[in-house]
């Protein structure tokens, strides 16, 4: 199941769906509570093995001292932090009903406080560090349902955000993410990893 803001306009996603009948396209704007509620209603009773929370913005207009605004901060936090928390709230029962019972949040190495040697990227770093905290809390709160959570750095990927010069293809990154997620044990829940399986300091 693949969610996006406007499935009818997502040409590459439509092409994938045409090539693979197992792909189901659903409408979701993560900034809209009504969309999140509607998705939960649509998927009621549907098991979700891996809930992948990957919507995100870089927040270039709210990255450095001298250019930050309240509106810029709230936009980044709404997409990178609030939306994943609300989606976990809305869909954790679906995850609990599945076999794999795994929630994966797409984080970033720059969310690491211990690894922050350059500063900058204020809203992006902070919003993703907050996402990591949400995933740790969910790991604790949902453990009784057998649910595991994972914060993962996907690498520098050739996407709209990463650009054409990025190191890894989407296929390389996603294959690594799914391998790490599928190999997780309950002891691994609430950890911060790279898509190759290595651990990142908080």
C-alpha positions in Angstrom: 0.0 0.0 0.0 1.5 3.3 -1.1 0.2 6.6 0.0 0.8 10.0 -1.6 -1.0 13.3 -1.8 -2.3 12.9 -5.4 -2.1 9.4 -6.7 -3.5 10.5 -10.1 -0.6 12.8 -10.6 2.1 10.5 -9.4 3.3 9.2 -12.7 6.2 7.0 -11.5 4.1 5.5 -8.7 1.3 4.8 -11.2 3.8 3.1 -13.5 4.9 0.8 -10.6 1.3 0.0 -9.8 0.6 -0.9 -13.4 3.6 -3.2 -13.5 2.7 -4.9 -10.1 -1.0 -5.7 -9.4 -0.1 -6.1 -5.7 0.5 -2.3 -5.3 -2.5 -0.4 -3.9 -2.4 3.4 -4.2 -4.1 5.5 -1.4 -4.5 9.2 -1.0 -2.8 10.8 2.0 -1.6 14.3 2.8 0.1 13.9 6.1 -0.5 17.5 7.0 -4.3 16.9 7.0 -5.9 15.3 10.0 -8.9 14.4 7.9 -6.7 12.5 5.5 -5.1 10.5 8.4 -8.5 9.7 9.8 -9.9 8.7 6.4 -6.9 6.4 5.8 -7.5 4.7 9.2 -11.1 4.2 8.3 -10.2 2.8 4.9 -7.6 0.4 6.3 -9.6 -0.7 9.4 -9.0 -4.4 9.9 -6.2 -4.5 7.3 -2.9 -5.9 8.8 0.2 -3.9 8.0 3.5 -5.8 8.4 5.8 -2.8 8.0 4.4 0.7 8.5 7.0 2.9 6.8 6.8 6.6 7.7 8.8 8.3 5.0 7.1 11.7 4.3 9.6 14.5 5.0 10.9 17.9 4.1 14.4 19.3 4.4 13.3 22.7 5.5 15.9 24.7 3.5 14.1 28.0 4.4 14.4 27.3 8.1 17.9 25.8 8.2 20.2 28.6 9.6 20.3 31.4 12.0 19.1 34.6 10.4 16.5 33.0 8.2 14.3 31.0 10.5 10.6 31.9 11.0 7.8 30.5 13.1 5.9 29.5 10.0 8.9 27.7 8.6 9.5 25.8 11.8 5.8 24.7 12.1 5.7 23.4 8.5 8.8 21.2 9.1 7.6 20.0 12.5 4.1 19.2 11.2 5.4 17.0 8.4 8.5 15.5 10.0 7.4 15.0 13.5 3.7 15.5 14.2 2.5 13.5 11.1 4.4 10.3 12.0 3.1 10.4 15.6 -0.5 10.8 14.4 0.0 7.9 11.8 1.4 5.6 14.5 -1.6 6.6 16.6 -4.0 5.9 13.8 -2.5 2.7 12.4 -0.8 0.8 15.3 -3.7 -1.6 15.6 -3.2 -2.5 11.9 0.5 -3.2 12.7 -0.4 -5.2 15.8 -2.7 -7.4 13.6 0.2 -8.4 11.3 2.9 -11.0 11.3 6.0 -8.6 11.2 4.6 -5.9 13.6 7.1 -3.3 12.6 7.0 0.5 12.4 9.9 2.1 10.5 10.5 5.9 10.7 12.8 7.4 8.0 15.2 9.5 10.1 18.6 10.8 9.2 22.2 10.7 10.5 22.0 14.5 11.1 19.4 13.9 13.8 22.2 12.5 15.9 23.1 14.9 18.7 26.3 13.0 19.3 27.3 13.2 15.6 26.5 16.9 15.1 29.8 18.5 14.3 28.8 21.3 12.0 25.5 22.7 13.3 23.0 24.3 10.9 20.0 22.5 9.5 18.2 23.6 12.6 14.6 22.6 11.8 15.5 19.4 10.0 17.9 18.1 12.6 15.5 19.0 15.5 12.3 17.6 13.8 14.0 14.3 13.0 15.6 14.0 16.5 12.0 14.5 17.8 10.8 11.7 15.4 13.4 9.4 16.9 12.1 10.2 20.4 8.5 9.4 19.2 9.7 6.0 17.9 11.4 5.2 21.1 8.3 6.0 23.1 6.2 3.9 20.7 8.6 1.0 21.2 8.0 1.2 24.9 4.2 1.8 24.7 3.5 -0.8 22.1 5.8 -3.6 23.2 3.0 -5.5 24.9 1.3 -5.8 21.4 4.5 -7.2 20.0 5.2 -4.1 17.9 8.8 -3.1 17.2 10.0 0.3 16.0 13.0 1.4 14.1 14.5 4.8 13.3 16.7 4.5 10.2 19.0 6.6 8.2 18.4 5.7 4.5 21.7 7.1 3.3 22.1 9.9 0.7 19.6 8.7 -1.8 18.8 9.7 -5.4 15.4 11.1 -4.7 13.8 14.6 -5.2 15.3 15.5 -1.8 18.7 13.9 -2.2 19.3 14.9 -5.8 20.9 13.1 -8.8 24.4 13.3 -7.4 23.5 11.3 -4.3 25.4 8.1 -3.5 22.7 5.4 -3.4 19.8 4.5 -5.6 16.4 4.1 -4.1 16.6 0.4 -4.7 19.8 0.1 -2.7 18.4 2.1 0.2 15.0 0.4 0.3 16.6 -3.1 0.0 18.8 -2.3 3.0 16.0 -0.8 5.0 13.8 -3.8 4.5 16.6 -6.2 5.3 17.2 -4.4 8.6 13.5 -4.1 9.5 12.9 -7.8 8.7 15.8 -9.0 10.8 14.7 -7.0 13.9 14.1 -8.7 17.2 12.2 -7.2 20.2 15.6 -6.4 21.7 16.3 -4.2 18.7 13.1 -2.2 19.0 13.6 1.5 19.5 17.1 1.6 18.0 18.6 4.1 15.6 20.3 2.4 12.6 21.8 3.0 9.1 20.3 1.1 6.2 23.4 -1.2 6.3 22.5 -2.2 9.8 25.1 -0.2 11.7 24.0 1.8 14.8 24.0 5.6 15.1 24.6 7.4 18.4 21.7 9.4 19.7 
